[in-house]
Amino acid sequence: MKQMITSICCLVGLMYSFVGDSYAQTLPNEIIQGPFRTNLYPEGKIYFEKENDATPDDSCQTIAFILEYKQANQLKKEKVDEYYGNGGCVKLASVFFAKVHNKNYIFVMQKWEHHLSGVGIDNDEYETSAYTKNKKGKLIIDADLSADPNFSGIDGIVDDDVHHRRCYKYKTAAEVKKYLKQKYQ
């Protein structure tokens, strides 16, 4: 009798382990922005999803930039980029579309909130990335445009002796679009 109970407990444990593992692997990622249509892929769409990769000691989830489009009557799904925590969990502040030098772009503004009251840090960090098609038709980050120094900055109180309070000017899509027209058109 004791051996039968032990066998049943082992069997239940194995089933729980198998079902639990397969369930965790099949949880869908949560779409948090989109889907959006884009001129870059007329029969496609882009969207952003939280990936199920957070661990118990890390509550921040990676955000994936996904492109779906049709090619030769097949649905293709590609991960264009990923955004990670950087001293805080990453959030999407904005996703917008604009033309630069008559070329279509997708702009993604990421934001990290840093609130460490014990050390006097209370700020938001921003970074905007620009994506377009390369010569092979693949959606990629435009490294030159994304490296524009005005596409990243900190707004708020930082813990340094030089500039304790910083004001970042380009925190919204409207502000970045205005800047693009002034500098790149």
Secondary structure as UniProt FT lines:
FT   HELIX           2..26
FT   STRAND          30..38
FT   TURN            39..40
FT   STRAND          41..50
FT   TURN            56..57
FT   STRAND          63..71
FT   TURN            72..73
FT   STRAND          74..83
FT   STRAND          90..100
FT   TURN            101..102
FT   STRAND          103..116
FT   HELIX           117..119
FT   STRAND          121..133
FT   TURN            135..136
FT   STRAND          139..141
FT   HELIX           143..146
FT   HELIX           149..151
FT   STRAND          152..157
FT   STRAND          165..166
FT   HELIX           173..184
//
